[in-house]
Amino acid sequence: MGLDNPIHLAFLLIMLLLVFGAKRLPEMGRSLGSGMRGFKDAIGGESPPPALEQPAAPFAAVEAPQQAQAPASRHT
Protein backbone atom coordinates (compact mmCIF):
# COMPACT_ATOMS: atom_id res chain seq x y z
CA MET A 1 0.00 0.00 0.00
CA GLY A 2 2.81 2.43 -0.85
CA LEU A 3 3.52 4.78 -3.73
CA ASP A 4 5.72 2.23 -5.47
CA ASN A 5 2.78 1.07 -7.59
CA PRO A 6 2.33 3.11 -10.82
CA ILE A 7 -1.46 2.97 -10.43
CA HIS A 8 -1.20 4.69 -7.05
CA LEU A 9 1.00 7.42 -8.54
CA ALA A 10 -1.43 7.94 -11.43
CA PHE A 11 -4.36 8.15 -9.00
CA LEU A 12 -2.51 10.67 -6.85
CA LEU A 13 -1.64 12.81 -9.89
CA ILE A 14 -5.24 12.78 -11.09
CA MET A 15 -6.49 13.79 -7.65
CA LEU A 16 -3.97 16.64 -7.43
CA LEU A 17 -4.98 17.81 -10.90
CA LEU A 18 -8.65 17.81 -9.93
CA VAL A 19 -8.12 19.57 -6.61
CA PHE A 20 -5.60 22.25 -7.61
CA GLY A 21 -6.04 22.60 -11.37
CA ALA A 22 -3.53 22.54 -14.21
CA LYS A 23 -2.40 26.16 -13.79
CA ARG A 24 -1.63 25.89 -10.08
CA LEU A 25 0.44 22.65 -10.12
CA PRO A 26 3.60 24.06 -11.83
CA GLU A 27 3.57 27.06 -9.48
CA MET A 28 3.35 24.74 -6.47
CA GLY A 29 6.21 22.62 -7.81
CA ARG A 30 8.47 25.67 -8.27
CA SER A 31 7.61 26.93 -4.80
CA LEU A 32 8.32 23.54 -3.24
CA GLY A 33 11.62 23.24 -5.12
CA SER A 34 12.84 26.69 -4.11
CA GLY A 35 11.85 26.02 -0.50
CA MET A 36 13.76 22.73 -0.46
CA ARG A 37 16.80 24.42 -2.05
CA GLY A 38 16.73 27.19 0.54
CA PHE A 39 16.43 24.67 3.37
CA LYS A 40 19.33 22.62 1.99
CA ASP A 41 21.50 25.75 1.65
CA ALA A 42 20.65 26.85 5.18
CA ILE A 43 21.50 23.45 6.64
CA GLY A 44 24.70 23.11 4.59
CA GLY A 45 25.86 26.63 5.42
CA GLU A 46 26.42 27.53 1.78
CA SER A 47 26.50 31.17 0.80
CA PRO A 48 23.58 32.65 -1.17
CA PRO A 49 23.83 33.02 -4.96
CA PRO A 50 26.00 35.93 -6.20
CA ALA A 51 22.96 37.91 -7.34
CA LEU A 52 21.72 38.09 -3.75
CA GLU A 53 25.09 39.08 -2.27
CA GLN A 54 25.40 42.35 -4.18
CA PRO A 55 24.00 45.41 -2.40
CA ALA A 56 21.07 47.09 -4.00
CA ALA A 57 21.80 50.08 -6.20
CA PRO A 58 20.97 53.41 -4.53
CA PHE A 59 17.92 55.21 -5.74
CA ALA A 60 18.51 57.97 -8.23
CA ALA A 61 17.85 61.39 -6.83
CA VAL A 62 14.56 62.68 -8.07
CA GLU A 63 14.49 66.40 -8.55
CA ALA A 64 11.33 68.35 -8.02
CA PRO A 65 10.14 70.15 -11.11
CA GLN A 66 11.12 73.79 -11.06
CA GLN A 67 8.33 76.29 -11.17
CA ALA A 68 8.37 78.58 -14.13
CA GLN A 69 9.08 82.10 -13.04
CA ALA A 70 7.07 84.78 -14.74
CA PRO A 71 9.11 87.68 -16.05
CA ALA A 72 9.04 90.62 -13.71
CA SER A 73 6.66 93.25 -14.99
CA ARG A 74 7.90 96.81 -14.97
CA HIS A 75 5.57 99.48 -13.89
CA THR A 76 6.61 102.85 -15.23
Secondary structure, DSSP 8 states (H G I E B T S, - for coil): --TTSHHHHHHHHHHHHHHH-TTHHHHHHHHHHHHHHHHHHHHHT----HHHHS----------------------
